[in-house]
Amino acid sequence: MDLVLEDGTGLTNSESYVDVDYVDAYFLKRGITEWAGLTNREQLIVRAMDYIENNYTYQGTKLISTQALQFPRLINGETVYPIAIKNALCELALKSNEDD
């Protein structure tokens, strides 16, 4: 199953900010090998997305009121889709393998 990725336009059907390839590259750059051995990586990304979407509030407003995810957002008239949210998702995906 392929995740529908948010492309920065405020998609109404996006499911994640990152896919398995993005998370693979993120951890490879950091020398963290634990992620590569996991067989349920896409499910872990989904769990991490659920956590991010349901447990945080953000400044500004959604770019489009019907978009599926919290980002991209309008903050002070500027469209914001920070890489930090993608990187946080990577970290939470790995963490979600350890516990709920």
N, C-alpha and C positions, 0 to 999 in steps of 0.2 A: 504494500500500500504506500503510495506517495503522498506526502503531506502537501496541502495547498499552502504555499508560502506567501506571506504579505510582501508585496513588491514596492511598498511605499506610496501606493495610490489610494489606500483605504478600501481594499477588497471586501466584499460582503460575504465571501466564502472562505477566507483564509483561516488556517488552523494553527499556524506557527510562524515565528520570525526566522527560524533556522531549520535546516534539514540535517540528516545524518552526516552528509558530506561536510557541511559547515562545522559541525561539532567534532568530527574526526580531525579536520585540519586544525581547529582550535587547540585540541589536546596534543596533537602531534607537535605543534610549535612549542608547546610547554613541556614536552617530554613526559607527559602523563600517559602511561600505557594501559592503565586499568580500563579505560573506556573501550578500547579496541577489542577487548576480549568478551565484551557483553553481547549477548544475542538478542536482547530486547531493547535495543537503542531507540528505535522509533517510539515505542511505548513510553520510554523514559522521557523523551522529549515532550510527548503529549501530557504526561503527568506534570512536568515542570511548567509547561504553558498554562495548564489549569491553575497551578499555584500562583503564577505571576498575574494572571488575569483576575483571579478571585480574592487576592489578599493585599493588593496595593491600590492606592489612588494616585493620580498623576495630575500635574498642573495642566492648564489649558483645556481644550476640547478636542474631541475626535475630528479628524480632517473632514470626514463625511459621517453624518449621523447614523447611517446604516452599516458602517464598516463593522466587521466581525470582531476585531481585536482593538485594544486600547491605543496602539500606535499604527500609523503616524498620528501626531497631534499638532494642533495649532497652538503655539505659545507666543504671545505678543506679535501676532500676525505672521509668524514664521512657521513653516512646516518642519517638525522635528521627528526624526526617526533614528534615535541614537544607537550606535554600535554597542554601547554599554548594555542596552537591554538584551541584545543578542548574546553578548558574552555572559551576562548573568543567567540567561537561559541555559547556556552550556554547563555552567557550574551547577545549577539546580538539577539538570538532567542527570549528571553523575551522582549528585547527592541523593536524588530520589531512588537510586538503586540500593542505597544503604538503609533507608527507613522511610516512613510516611511523613 
